[in-house]
């Protein structure tokens, strides 16, 4: 959650500084995809063969091996054939699950920022309140919304809080909000947005 808050703040500043959607999109693509490609290729071609319980011919011919490369296109597939099969969590690079959500939020940012700057900043606050209310409704049973939808709302709440911080300067200094956010329940951390800056 803290990551999404800080990301919302930083990419808002990045878009404001660049003032070009093409330059912004290029920067976001270069931030995500080259590193992701290296991690996926090294995992599949180095980690996988070293740790799989399958013989190498079976490993490389397994459909799961080729499917793993779809991660580069954000079509997440967390397992490699025979790798970590005895573990409770069999994911290879399971932490990559946030990238899809992050990419969607990057794509939504120009529209959100345009509304804030050229329509009304109150729309940002209204969107935050709406997301917060939706989050409160679903937090007791995230499966009711579908887990993917729940995560878009949950992570979007923090991303939008970061955007608001970037646009309005509201809330504690960014570093302090990030540190406090790691020690508080998510809703309490998001509520830090309303504390005046000092």
C-alpha positions in Angstrom: 0.0 0.0 0.0 2.8 2.4 0.9 4.4 1.6 -2.5 1.2 2.6 -4.3 0.9 5.9 -2.3 4.5 6.8 -3.1 4.1 5.7 -6.7 1.0 7.8 -7.2 2.9 10.8 -5.8 6.0 10.3 -7.9 4.3 9.5 -11.2 2.0 12.6 -10.8 5.1 14.7 -10.4 6.7 12.9 -13.4 3.7 13.6 -15.6 3.5 17.3 -14.5 7.2 17.7 -15.2 7.2 16.1 -18.6 3.9 17.7 -19.9 3.9 15.1 -22.7 1.9 11.9 -22.7 4.3 10.3 -25.1 7.3 11.1 -22.9 5.4 10.0 -19.8 4.3 6.7 -21.4 7.9 6.1 -22.6 9.3 6.7 -19.1 6.7 4.3 -17.6 7.4 1.6 -20.2 11.1 1.9 -19.7 10.7 1.7 -15.9 8.7 -1.5 -16.0 9.4 -3.7 -19.1 13.2 -3.9 -19.5 13.7 -5.0 -15.8 10.7 -7.3 -16.0 12.0 -9.0 -19.1 15.4 -9.6 -17.5 13.9 -11.0 -14.4 11.6 -13.3 -16.4 14.3 -14.5 -18.7 16.8 -15.2 -15.9 14.1 -17.0 -13.8 13.1 -19.2 -16.7 16.6 -19.9 -18.2 18.7 -19.9 -15.1 16.7 -20.4 -11.9 14.3 -22.8 -13.4 16.8 -25.3 -14.8 18.9 -25.2 -11.6 15.9 -25.9 -9.3 13.4 -27.9 -11.3 12.7 -31.5 -10.2 12.0 -32.4 -13.8 14.7 -33.4 -16.3 15.8 -30.5 -18.5 14.2 -31.9 -21.7 10.8 -32.1 -20.0 11.3 -28.7 -18.3 12.1 -26.9 -21.6 9.3 -28.7 -23.5 6.6 -28.1 -20.8 3.9 -25.6 -21.7 4.4 -24.0 -18.4 7.9 -23.0 -19.5 6.7 -21.1 -22.5 3.7 -19.7 -20.7 6.0 -18.1 -18.1 7.3 -15.7 -20.7 3.8 -14.2 -20.9 4.7 -12.4 -17.7 6.6 -9.9 -19.9 3.3 -8.8 -21.3 1.8 -8.6 -17.8 -0.2 -11.8 -18.3 0.8 -13.2 -15.0 1.8 -16.8 -14.6 3.8 -17.4 -11.4 5.0 -21.0 -11.7 7.7 -22.8 -13.7 7.5 -26.6 -14.2 8.8 -28.5 -11.3 10.1 -25.4 -9.5 9.2 -25.0 -5.8 6.6 -27.8 -6.3 7.0 -28.9 -2.6 6.6 -25.4 -1.2 3.3 -24.1 0.2 3.7 -21.1 -2.2 5.0 -22.4 -5.5 5.2 -18.9 -7.1 8.4 -17.8 -8.8 8.6 -14.0 -8.4 5.2 -13.9 -6.8 5.8 -10.2 -5.9 5.3 -9.3 -9.6 1.5 -9.6 -9.0 1.3 -5.8 -8.4 2.6 -4.9 -11.9 -0.7 -5.3 -13.7 -2.4 -3.0 -11.2 0.4 -0.5 -11.4 0.2 -0.4 -15.2 -3.5 0.2 -15.2 -3.1 3.0 -12.7 -0.4 4.6 -14.8 -2.8 4.5 -17.8 -5.5 6.1 -15.8 -3.3 8.9 -14.3 -3.4 11.3 -17.3 -7.2 11.4 -17.2 -7.3 11.8 -13.4 -4.7 14.5 -13.5 -6.5 16.3 -16.4 -9.7 16.3 -14.4 -7.9 17.6 -11.3 -6.1 20.4 -13.1 -8.7 21.5 -15.7 -12.1 20.6 -14.2 -11.8 20.6 -10.4 -9.5 19.4 -7.7 -12.6 18.6 -5.7 -13.1 15.7 -8.1 -9.9 14.1 -6.8 -11.3 14.4 -3.2 -14.7 13.1 -4.3 -13.0 10.1 -6.0 -11.0 9.4 -2.9 -14.1 9.5 -0.7 -15.9 7.2 -3.1 -13.0 4.7 -3.2 -12.7 4.9 0.5 -16.4 4.1 1.0 -16.3 1.3 -1.5 -13.2 -0.1 0.2 -15.0 0.0 3.6 -17.9 -1.8 2.1 -15.8 -4.6 0.6 -13.0 -4.9 3.2 -15.2 -7.2 5.3 -15.6 -9.6 2.4 -13.3 -8.9 -0.5 -14.4 -12.0 -2.4 -17.9 -10.4 -2.8 -16.5 -8.0 -5.3 -14.1 -10.4 -6.8 -10.6 -10.4 -5.6 -9.2 -8.5 -8.6 -11.8 -5.8 -8.3 -11.1 -5.5 -4.6 -7.4 -5.1 -5.2 -8.0 -2.3 -7.8 -10.1 -0.5 -5.2 -7.7 -1.2 -2.4 -4.5 -0.3 -4.2 -6.2 2.5 -6.1 -7.2 4.2 -2.9 -3.5 4.6 -2.0 -2.5 5.5 -5.5 -5.1 8.2 -5.6 -4.0 9.5 -2.2 -0.5 9.8 -3.7 -1.9 11.7 -6.7 -3.8 14.1 -4.3 -0.6 14.6 -2.3 1.3 15.4 -5.6 -1.4 17.8 -6.9 -2.5 19.6 -3.7 0.4 19.1 -1.3 -2.2 17.9 1.3 -1.1 15.6 4.1 2.1 14.9 6.0 5.4 15.1 4.1 5.6 12.2 1.7 8.3 10.3 3.5 6.5 10.6 6.9 3.2 9.3 5.3 5.1 6.4 3.8 6.7 5.4 7.1 3.5 5.8 9.1 1.6 3.9 6.4 3.7 0.8 7.1 2.7 0.9 10.8 -1.1 1.5 10.4 -4.1 -0.2 9.1 -4.6 0.7 5.4 -7.6 2.9 6.0 -5.9 4.8 8.8 -2.9 5.3 6.6 -5.1 6.7 3.7 -6.7 9.0 6.2 -3.4 10.7 6.8 -4.2 12.5 3.6 -6.4 14.9 5.5 -3.7 16.0 8.0 -2.4 19.4 7.0 1.2 19.6 5.8 3.8 21.0 8.2 
